[in-house]
Amino acid sequence: MYLAFVGLRAASALAAPGLWLNGPVVSIRTWLDALALYQRGEFQVAGFQHVFGIQSLLASASVNIPNLYPLALAAVVVLRLRGQHLAPGETLGLIAAASFLFMYAHDYDLVGLAPLLSVLWMRTRVSTALALAFLLGVAVLFIPQRLLRGSLPGPVLHWRECLTVGLALWLLIIARSEGASQPRMWPRSLPP
């Protein structure tokens, strides 16, 4: 709750000059117009090689679907309500993966998967085979597309989406299977 309060205050402080000069109605309308213009740009269209997400993967295969924002929201709700077997860092990593998969991101935004990758590393490093499989997955996740562009069709160039789904499912399976038998890597909450 404290973090939300700090974020709200920071956003308000940054928006204050525009709100003061233009007023709230004009400022919000201008922001929404700029956002709509940005989303219509050729580099932001689903299916473009650098746009990340399930919608973009399917658009590159000529399957047009509506945005998947409701699925991102559903994933957050399910993780919050049913994620008792997950540590807070794992929940954060899975929420980041869900937001990238079901909302809008560019491939350079994949740095935001760091929470998912770090907690998956903590879970897999106990076994050499699991650790090697994880490191191979991370290497494949970050192979530069430009090395393969032109030799692979559009949908295949979106392998990162499939790999991100696989990594998220792997974390869920490991966390559920270990459950209470393993001590938690992190406490559920910090002491007061």
C-alpha positions, 0 to 999 in steps of 0.5 A: 500500500505504501508503494502505491501511495508513493507512486501516486504522489510521484505521478501527481508531482510529475503531472502537476505542471501540465495540469496547472498550465492546461487544466485537467480535461485538456491534459487528459485528452491530450495524453489519450490522443498521444497514446492512441497515435502511438499505438497506431504507429507502424512499429507498435502494431501487433505482429511487428517483429519487435512487438511482444505478446500473444496477440502479436504472435497470433497477428504474425500468423494472420490471426487477428484477435482483440486485446487480451487485457482481461486475461492479464487482469484475470492472471493477477487476480488468480495469482493473488487469490490462489498463489499461496504456494508462491513467494512474493518474488515469484508472484511478481515474476509471474505478474510481469510475465502475464502483463508482457504476454497479455498486454503490450510490450516491445522485445526490449521490455523483456528486461522486465522479466528479471523477477521471473528469471531470478526466482526461477534460477533460485528454484532450479539451481539445486540441480545441475540438469535443471540449472542447465535447462534454465540457462539454455532457456534464458540464452534462447530467450535473448538470442538477437532476432536480427540473426534469424530475420529473413530466414524464418517466417514471422510466427517463428520469430515470436518464439520468445512468447512461447518460451515465456509461457513455458518458463512461467508454467515451469515456475508454477509447476516447481512451486506447486510440487515443492509446496510446503516440503521445501522451506520458503526462499523468502518470507511471505511478508516482512516483520513489522 
